[in-house]
Amino acid sequence: MTSPINDLKNLPTVDGKFITIERFLLDTQPQYARGDLTAILYDMALAGKIISSQTRRAGLLDVLGLAGKINVQGESQQKLDLIADDIIVRLMDHTGRLAAMVTEERKEFVRIPEKYRKGSYILVYDPLDGSSNIDTNVSIGTIFGIYRVLDDDTPGILEDCLQPGRSLVAAGYILYGTSTILVYSAGQGVHSFTLEPSLGEFLLSQENMRFSDEPDFYSFNHAAGKTWDKGMRQYAKWLRDEHDPRLSYRYIGSMVADFHRNLTHGGVFCYPGSPEKPNGKIRLLYEAAPLAFLAEHAGGYGSNGEKNLLEIVPSDIHQRTPVFIGNRYLVEKAEEFLAKYKE
């Protein structure tokens, strides 16, 4: 039997050093991101470890299935949705680093309890994106974004939460799949870390991730094609029949997993609106904007089909938006088709 100690020689090192996420954050964060922001990112890594342990043992712990509750979007909540949300709130509400939080699972934004000091940052997150896939053991993930408060004298008000993605100071996601991977950016590159189970640590996997110049995949729900407008139908036809024949269709139905695959191999993820639901399904504040932030810092682009997702100022914390995100050329082509056939 191989000892975990003997396995260490196979783990990634830089100049002979193991690059844990803590070391990477301390050594490479831009000056503005040091201090509390670095600590928040490390807190999210800890949340990812705990949520990962819960998802990996879900079938043994009776936490699969519906919780019997409906969230603010009218969607049935999974038990693990609520567990993941509770884990993040419990880890974050007392640290003195946050002024408020916004989560998919709660109608109002989360206020910091009065007995704790308010910090200078706002955390927005989807605790378990793709949670409808939980019972079938398909990859799911946590998406998050971090903002600075608008005014340190009045931190933790609604206006602090309703900022455009352009104001994000950091964003990332944690993907729970065959391995647990954390991807984040604080504005200087997009970096990936993989959880090493025997050490209980996230180790650097890849620095400065970029969308490939030769994308491999496009990802959207073809079954919804009957609800699309002409522009989206023509764009889908172009991807399938007229663009590079190497481009393949892959769709998981978990946005964070689809995004990660396309970031790794190149591609585009789409969740358009429809005449009946012009705003689509994806939430702007804590799903679309953080991934658009990551896309931009990896050489890609995120759009609602007309404009940059990062430029949209939310009017509601649970506001929805159409999403086209991935390689810049493929997203701009979507904008071109949608504009050409706009009714």
C-alpha positions in Angstrom: 0.0 0.0 0.0 1.4 3.4 -1.0 1.8 5.9 1.8 0.4 9.4 1.3 3.9 10.7 2.2 5.4 8.8 -0.7 2.8 10.3 -3.0 4.0 13.8 -2.3 6.8 13.5 -4.8 4.1 13.4 -7.5 2.4 16.6 -6.5 3.0 19.9 -8.3 5.8 22.1 -6.9 7.4 25.4 -7.9 11.1 25.7 -7.0 10.7 22.6 -4.8 7.8 24.2 -2.8 4.2 22.9 -2.6 2.0 25.8 -3.8 -1.1 25.7 -1.6 -3.8 28.2 -2.2 -2.8 30.0 1.0 0.8 30.4 -0.2 -0.4 31.4 -3.6 -2.8 34.0 -2.2 -0.1 35.5 0.1 2.6 35.5 -2.5 0.8 36.6 -5.7 -2.2 38.7 -4.8 -2.1 42.3 -6.1 -1.6 44.8 -3.3 -5.2 45.9 -3.2 -6.3 42.3 -2.7 -4.2 41.6 0.3 -5.6 41.5 3.8 -9.3 40.9 4.2 -9.9 40.0 0.5 -7.2 37.3 0.7 -8.8 36.0 3.9 -12.3 35.9 2.2 -10.9 33.8 -0.7 -9.3 31.4 1.8 -12.6 31.2 3.7 -14.3 30.2 0.4 -11.7 27.5 -0.1 -12.5 26.2 3.4 -16.2 26.3 2.6 -15.4 24.3 -0.6 -13.7 21.6 1.4 -16.6 21.2 3.7 -19.2 21.3 0.9 -17.1 18.8 -1.0 -17.1 16.4 1.9 -20.9 16.6 2.1 -21.4 16.1 -1.6 -19.1 13.1 -1.7 -21.0 11.4 1.2 -24.4 12.6 0.2 -25.8 9.1 -0.5 -24.7 7.9 2.9 -25.9 10.9 4.9 -29.5 11.1 3.7 -29.0 14.6 2.2 -30.0 13.7 -1.3 -33.4 14.7 -2.6 -35.7 17.7 -2.2 -35.9 19.7 1.0 -39.6 20.3 0.6 -39.1 24.1 0.2 -39.3 26.5 -2.7 -36.7 29.3 -3.1 -37.4 32.9 -4.2 -37.1 31.9 -7.9 -39.9 29.4 -7.4 -37.6 26.4 -7.7 -37.6 23.4 -5.5 -34.7 23.4 -3.1 -32.5 20.4 -2.7 -31.3 19.4 0.7 -27.7 20.0 -0.3 -28.6 23.5 -1.5 -29.6 24.5 2.0 -26.7 22.7 3.6 -24.2 24.5 1.3 -25.9 27.8 1.9 -25.8 27.3 5.7 -22.1 26.3 5.6 -21.1 29.5 3.8 -23.2 31.8 6.0 -21.9 30.2 9.2 -18.3 30.5 8.0 -18.6 34.1 6.9 -21.1 36.0 9.1 -18.8 36.5 12.1 -15.3 37.2 10.6 -15.6 41.0 10.5 -14.6 40.9 6.8 -18.1 41.1 5.2 -20.8 43.7 5.4 -23.5 41.6 3.8 -24.1 38.5 1.6 -26.4 37.7 -1.2 -27.4 34.1 -1.9 -29.7 32.4 -4.3 -31.4 30.6 -1.5 -32.7 33.6 0.5 -35.2 36.2 -0.6 -33.4 39.1 1.1 -29.8 39.8 1.4 -28.0 38.4 4.5 -27.2 41.0 7.1 -24.3 40.6 9.4 -25.5 40.0 13.0 -25.3 43.1 15.1 -22.9 41.5 17.6 -20.3 41.1 14.9 -18.2 43.9 13.2 -19.1 44.7 9.6 -16.3 44.5 7.1 -15.7 46.3 3.8 -16.8 43.5 1.4 -20.0 42.0 -0.1 -20.1 38.3 -0.9 -22.6 37.1 -3.6 -22.9 33.4 -4.4 -24.9 30.5 -5.6 -24.2 27.8 -3.1 -24.8 24.9 -5.4 -25.2 25.7 -9.1 -26.7 22.8 -11.1 -28.3 21.3 -8.0 -31.0 19.6 -10.0 -28.2 17.2 -11.0 -27.4 16.3 -7.4 -29.3 13.0 -7.3 -27.7 11.8 -10.5 -24.1 12.4 -9.4 -23.4 15.0 -12.1 -20.9 17.8 -11.5 -22.2 20.8 -9.5 -20.5 23.8 -8.1 -20.4 27.0 -6.0 -20.1 30.3 -7.8 -19.1 33.5 -6.0 -18.2 37.1 -6.5 -16.8 39.7 -4.1 -17.4 43.5 -4.1 -16.2 46.4 -2.0 -18.8 48.4 -0.2 -19.7 51.7 -1.7 -19.2 53.7 1.5 -17.3 52.4 4.6 -19.4 54.7 6.8 -22.7 52.9 5.8 -21.7 49.4 4.9 -24.0 46.5 4.3 -27.0 48.3 2.7 -28.9 47.1 -0.4 -27.1 49.5 -2.7 -23.8 47.7 -1.8 -25.3 44.5 -3.2 -26.7 46.0 -6.4 -23.4 46.7 -8.1 -22.5 45.8 -11.7 -20.0 43.0 -12.4 -17.5 45.7 -13.6 -17.1 46.6 -9.9 -16.2 43.0 -8.8 -12.8 42.8 -7.1 -12.7 39.0 -7.2 -14.8 36.1 -8.4 -14.5 32.3 -8.7 -16.1 28.9 -8.5 -15.6 25.6 -6.8 -16.4 22.6 -9.0 -17.4 19.3 -7.2 -16.7 16.6 -9.8 -14.2 13.7 -10.1 -12.0 16.1 -8.2 -12.8 19.3 -6.3 -11.4 22.3 -8.2 -11.3 26.0 -7.1 -10.9 28.6 -9.9 -10.6 32.3 -9.0 -9.3 35.7 -10.2 -8.7 38.9 -8.3 -8.1 40.7 -11.6 -4.6 39.4 -12.4 -5.1 36.1 -14.2 -7.4 33.2 -13.7 -5.9 30.4 -11.5 -7.0 26.8 -10.7 -6.4 24.7 -7.6 -7.2 21.1 -7.0 -8.1 19.7 -3.6 -5.6 17.0 -2.6 -7.7 14.7 -0.4 -4.8 13.1 1.5 -3.5 16.6 2.6 -6.9 18.4 2.8 -5.3 21.3 0.8 -6.0 23.0 -2.5 -2.8 22.8 -4.5 -2.0 25.0 -7.6 -3.1 23.2 -10.8 -2.8 25.9 -13.4 -1.8 29.5 -13.5 -3.2 32.1 -16.0 -5.9 30.0 -17.6 -7.0 31.2 -21.0 -9.7 30.3 -23.5 -8.1 28.3 -26.4 -7.8 30.1 -29.7 -9.2 26.9 -31.3 -12.4 26.2 -29.3 -13.8 22.7 -29.1 -17.3 23.0 -27.7 -20.6 24.8 -27.7 -23.1 24.2 -24.8 -26.8 24.9 -24.6 -30.1 23.1 -24.2 -31.1 22.1 -27.8 -34.4 20.8 -26.4 -35.4 24.4 -25.7 -34.9 25.3 -29.4 -38.6 25.4 -30.0 -38.8 28.5 -27.7 -35.9 30.4 -29.3 -36.3 33.4 -31.6 -35.0 33.4 -35.1 -31.6 34.9 -34.2 -30.8 32.2 -31.7 -32.0 29.5 -34.1 -29.7 30.8 -36.8 -26.8 31.1 -34.4 -27.3 27.5 -33.3 -27.4 26.4 -37.0 -24.2 28.3 -37.6 -22.4 26.6 -34.7 -23.6 23.2 -35.8 -23.3 23.4 -39.6 -21.2 26.3 -40.7 -18.5 27.0 -38.2 -15.3 25.0 -37.7 -16.3 21.3 -38.1 -14.2 20.4 -35.1 -16.6 22.3 -32.8 -18.6 19.7 -30.9 -21.9 19.9 -28.9 -21.5 19.2 -25.1 -24.1 20.2 -22.5 -24.1 19.2 -18.9 -27.0 21.3 -17.6 -24.8 22.7 -14.8 -23.5 26.1 -15.9 -20.4 26.0 -13.7 -19.4 22.6 -15.1 -20.1 23.7 -18.7 -18.2 26.9 -18.2 -15.2 25.1 -16.7 -15.0 22.6 -19.6 -15.2 25.5 -22.1 -12.6 27.5 -20.2 -10.3 24.5 -20.2 -10.8 23.5 -23.9 -12.4 26.6 -25.5 -16.0 27.1 -26.3 -19.2 29.0 -25.6 -22.1 28.4 -23.1 -25.5 29.9 -23.9 -28.7 30.2 -22.0 -30.8 32.6 -24.1 -34.1 34.2 -23.3 -37.2 33.4 -25.3 -40.3 35.4 -26.4 -42.1 34.0 -23.3 -39.1 34.5 -20.9 -37.0 37.2 -22.4 -34.7 37.3 -19.3 -33.9 33.6 -19.4 -33.1 31.8 -16.2 -29.5 32.6 -15.1 -29.2 35.1 -12.2 -27.1 38.2 -13.0 -25.6 39.1 -9.7 -24.2 35.8 -8.3 -24.0 33.5 -11.4 -23.6 35.5 -14.7 -21.5 38.4 -13.5 -18.9 36.4 -11.6 -18.4 34.0 -14.6 -18.2 36.9 -17.0 -15.5 38.5 -14.8 -13.5 35.2 -15.0 -14.1 34.9 -18.7 -12.8 38.4 -19.4 -9.7 37.8 -17.3 -9.1 34.6 -19.3 -9.4 36.4 -22.7 -13.1 35.6 -23.2 -16.3 37.6 -23.0 -19.8 37.4 -21.4 -22.9 39.0 -22.9 -26.6 39.1 -22.5 -26.9 38.9 -26.3 -26.7 42.7 -26.7 -24.2 44.1 -24.2 -21.4 43.1 -21.8 -22.8 41.3 -18.7 -20.3 43.2 -16.6 -21.9 46.6 -17.6 -25.4 45.7 -16.4 -26.5 47.3 -13.2 -28.9 45.0 -11.3 -32.1 46.4 -10.1 -32.9 43.3 -8.0 -30.6 40.9 -6.2 -32.3 38.0 -8.0 -32.5 39.6 -11.4 -32.3 37.2 -14.4 -30.5 37.6 -17.7 -29.8 35.8 -20.9 -26.2 34.5 -21.0 -23.7 34.0 -23.8 -20.2 33.3 -22.3 -16.9 31.9 -23.5 -14.5 32.6 -26.4 -14.9 36.2 -27.4 -15.4 35.5 -31.1 -18.2 33.0 -30.5 -20.0 35.3 -28.1 -19.7 38.3 -30.5 -21.1 36.1 -33.3 -24.1 35.4 -31.1 -24.6 39.2 -30.6 -24.4 39.6 -34.4 -27.1 37.0 -35.1 -29.4 38.2 -32.4 -29.1 41.8 -33.7 -29.6 40.8 -37.3 -32.9 39.0 -36.7 -34.2 41.1 -33.8 -37.9 41.7 -34.3 
